[in-house]
């Protein structure tokens, strides 16, 4: 056994398991299985042209050497990104803990109560600091959160505003430059006209439906927006405020000023800068807008025993349900980072946050005072953490870079300095020394922090925040460590058992891929640092783009989109720009198969396209004749086809090249959804199939962990004719010669976690990547055959094979009174997370085991499913008191003095032998979603609120 071969560690089945698996499937070899699964006309004729695979040891040495090319300067650039102290207890127990980072989105609430509580803490932090009524459980970054705020305010216009097509949105010139760029991208396709200007000169015309303000402004000036917001309200203009969350500890909350929406980033709550991300954005608003609010909301409900339980609330708002009527295509949050930010608030509590905010403000005041003594005058009349001084920027920059310090240079004579929680007295003296050198003067040593406050008394916060017990209880490391562990024990993650979610690809997130994320030379760099200071990053990102180009067969890649849904949007916006460059602005029809992922039509809607749905045939494939008829009908206006391959039904459709040719023949482009790329890598690719652009879910195929619903990265890869339109950034230019404006806030999106995918590809190499795809298909077909006779597989390829996933039919069990949800909940008793429920076909389960699962785990899952099938046969529609309907069974049920069920405790909790040595206990009984939606609570309320009178 080659102990240094990463592929051997990543891929689950052992060499001596293969013959047994082949026999079960009915093939002689992996080559025969691939031949019977994949259409021959799309097979690659040569191996992927990638560098030879590195061992784990070689890779970690390589990353150390590459990291040495990143220069860690002290950063005072600001613009929404600040050095932050990640509490060591949070770093070790959450950020570096697979019990947290390998969890899935908490759709199955009964086995996600720990993460849900951590997210409720996050929401409470946001609600109380912003002064709003409701918050979601995080968005992707501040720029896209601001765009979502604009979309929400557009959606909730008054009846008269909609009738009169009021479409102007005021953007304060104080907005962060990257946020403005994202707003520009997102506004035009949906018919919003941006008007950028000075908020103090705004005329409050009835042509406007909304406005967005920055608090404090982009260079630190603190404005009192109460008057602006009051005047706007008189004209029925709703206001969004993009606010620095740490500043809200000291400043009057936007909610108290009258804001309708508040957005921002929680990066400075203990999250590394990571060259741009991932960071959890926040979004808070009024309860009356809850059904228009994007993203996920964690709410309080009760379980089957009437006990308090948590779950994701108001799910009918999601794009899966609303499809092309959705105002947002959001599918990914930043859960892992939101959990960390929430835990930062728990660890420090209100008093700790006040100490940090006061220290940051005092650092800014102290430095301003010291610079004034040098004749370097500070121009902000009111500020929290950022000062602006007048000086010779070129001289300052030379002196600063000699001391490895970065400021933000607004122009030739203006410098902004943003302070943060890492700033010490030594740092302040070094900053002052830079300006002393630049001005040729001698500075006095700073020995104490100033106590004066440079915030108007009318804007100093007086309202309480974070008074709930959870923020006032866990301030020692021992207490926090135990609290985190208590929550972790309530969650089922990949470190316990397989999570076989179709379309979600929950594969191994290898330790060697994850370790570099904690290296300071990778996680401490500001995204707007000069490029010469980030040469390690630039080398890694460029190489990753090249690797993805090879894998997809395309000519160019952008890593900027920081979720799969954003990748979809980026792909369509690039297609839109391409048509416009050819004078074909009218091309606005997106053909989308009926079986498509719900984000597809939602994305097309956001990109200003009109959705035309094409039929799906009985065997689950695209109806080629219907597609052809609609492509020809709309040929003058056809923009694109959105297609997933293999199909959402888990089949390699043999007609795919014919389908892509039809679209090209009628003037359209082909966008391929990369959700199922795990079945393509090394065997075929989007370019060979005939696509023009695809997005990739790096958090699926390329091993970035789901982190409970984020982090994610959704790059797009494009053919040569689309490369010129790849997106840019207003601070550091990226993308093509005719680049569209920004898709997300940072130039390279969530750059830090791109290290994971770079490591995955680099350590697997061409042979390992192809072998991973082989084994993903092998594992899926093994499960399919083992379940044969117990469960029907709904769709298969022409030779009866599944791709890397399959849909299991569960609808006939209704005659026994059993719904697919009952199977999902019963699987928890067997120690498994349910496969994907009711997508893409209602009443079914979609199973994807991935290549990382070994034979023993596959068999455990199959044994559990077969045992459940027997339990289904024992159930009847007349008798609801059965083991499936009562699942999941908690430890409290099993240890109760009373047992009022017609089956044994052993059958409830230990139906199979393997559970005796590795039992996972759901912490609540089945949750009541309807109760929670009727009684929406999405923050930490006092315990009395849950007590019955």
Secondary structure, 3 states (H helix, E strand, C coil): CCCCCHHHHHCCCCHHHHHHHHHHHCCCCHHHHHHHHCCHHHCCCCCCCCCCCCCHHHHHHHHHHHHCCECCCEECCECCECCCCCCHHHHHHHHCCHHHHCCCCCCCHHHEHHHHHHHHHHHHHHHHHHCCCEECCCECCHHHHHHHHHHHHHHCCCHHHHHCCCCEEEEECCCCHHHHHHHHHHHHHCCCEEEEECHHHCCCCCCEEEEEEEECCCCCECCCCHHHHHHHHHCCCEEEEEECCCHHHCECCHHHHCCCEEEEECCCCCCCCHHHCCCCEEEEECHHHCCCCCCCEEEEEEECCCCEEEEEECHHHCHHHHHHHCCCCCCCCCHHHHHHHHHHHHHHHHHHHHHHHHHHHHHHHHHHHHHHHCCCCECCCCECCEEEEECCHHHHHHHHHHCCEECEEEECCEEEEECCCCCCHHHHHHHHHHHHHHHCCCCCCCCCCCCCCCCCHHHECCCCCCCCHHHHCCCCHHHHHHHHHHHHCCECCCCCCCECECCCCCCCCCHHHHHHHHCHHHHCCCCCCCHHHEHHHHHHHHHHHHHHHHHHCCCEEECCCCCHHHHHHHHHHHHHHHHHHCCCCCCCEEEEECCCCHHHHHHHHHCCCEEEEECECCCCCECHHHHHHHHHHCCCCEEEEEEECCCCCCCCCCCHHHHHHHHHHCCCEEEEEHHHHHHCCCCCCHHHHCCCEEECCCCCCCCCCCCCCCCCCCCEEECHHHHHHCCCCCCCCCCCCCCCCCCCCCCCCCHHHHHHHHHHHHHHHHHHHHHHHHHHHHHHHHHHHHCCCCCCECCCCCCCCCCCCEEEECHHHHHHCCCHHHHHHHHHHCCCECCEECCCCCCEEEECCCCCCCHHHHHHHHHHHHHHHHHHHHCECCECCCCCCCCCCCHHHHCCCCCCCCCCHHHHHCCCHHHHCCCCCCCCCCECHHHHHHCCCCCCCCHHHHCCC
